[in-house]
């Protein structure tokens, strides 16, 4: 398995480097600070992919907020999505709160739409979403992110929270696999 992972890593195309990603995160944080500073914000980090984006955005947000996490997955360390599996629900009550979902990528939008619906059913006052990447997939998505870092082409990606079969989330940039 590690040979496969190393081969994927060694042959990948770098789409965005750290400086480009950090600039995008600064712009996202600026918009969030302007739009949501006067709300009773609860940030929900969408695990596992959203952990890097959430961590980097949180230190740029300049107003009081609370943090929790949620984990609903369609991939389970595979390269294609299936049905949604709910792995972790937030412990913080959502009723009456403004929610900001932070995830790594808006791909087909199925998981993020399901998480937004979950928040609404739990009584959230409003639900916003922030994604580092918005993938162009050539068809309509069930949700549009409110805050987007960068657009990305329709390729299999890893780095900055995105994984390849559970690996490479820690890659310092956004990379596209050559053969997927």
Secondary structure, DSSP 8 states (H G I E B T S, - for coil): -HHHHHHHHHH-EEEEEHHHHHHHHHHHHHHHHHHHTTS-EEEEEETTTTHHHHHHHHTT--S--EEEEEEEES-TTSSS--S-EEEE--SS--TT-EEEEEEEEESSSHHHHHHHHHHHHTT-SEEEEEEEEEE--SS--S---SEEEEEE-SS-EEBTTB-BTTB-TT-SEEEE-S--
